[in-house]
Amino acid sequence: MELAGKVAVVTGASRGLGRAIAEELARAGADVACVATRAANAEETAATVTALGRRALALGCRVERADEVDALFEDVRRAWGTIDLLVNNAGISQPMPFLAMTEENWDRHMDVNVKSVFLCTQAAVRQMKEAGRGGCIVNIGSILGRNAAPQTLGYCTSKAAVDHMTRVLAIELAKHRIRVNCVAPGYVQTDLIDTLVHDGKLTIDALERRTPLRRLGSGAEIGRAVVYIASDDAAFMTGHVMVLDGGWTAYGYL
């Protein structure tokens, strides 16, 4: 129980990586506030956390809205006290050819994938600093924060921003004993991947052939990486982007 008694907030917790991360945090002993755009969307994840023997909240918040973010973190504080861990997982991917790309598409990626990290981290850090006992921020990035793919300008740019925000925040917040790190997954079997496959943007067979380990990752593997980063075993880790991609980035050939 590496995280016994810790209070965690996970954004984008209704499904996919967010749900898997919330479950692994609960297995490690954390109480988890499960955040989705609407509270009802997070109820299944919260029920799983409760079934694992930990406290859970299902909360609704548009994480790109400052007023809603401030209210969210105040709700968690009133319920459980100061948070110890924030996982910035909320994100979208809406591939579009560059010349067809709209301003709305660009803004949506920046709002959900980048602005939310700024707003949620700021709200969490204000609590952590006031409590004076430190804390941990884990951002969920992507290998496309460093690797390029066609028709993904909004997504790639936003995830590259998350990588660098992680480093900037880490060095600024270290004096408050707040660690900031990032997990950058490769291709993981999630609802997002299933949707892209359904839309003809990806094929599972091609992804598996391109990955040296010849398989996609699992949400549980990403969740356990978050648990490690949040635990005392990683107490000297900050400003790091941990790539979990089955060898995708290391392999330089098609």
Secondary structure, DSSP 8 states (H G I E B T S, - for coil): -TTTT-EEEESSTTSHHHHHHHHHHHHTT-EEEEEESSGGGGHHHHHHHHHTTS-EEEEE--TT-HHHHHHHHHHHHHHHSS-SEEEE---------GGG--HHHHHHHIIIIIIHHHHHHHHHHHHHHHHTS-EEEEEE--GGGTS--TT-HHHHHHHHHHHHHHHHHHHHHGGGTEEEEEEEE-SB-SHHHHHHHHTTS--HHHHHHHSTTSS-B-HHHHHHHHHHHHSGGGTT--S-EEEESTTTTT----
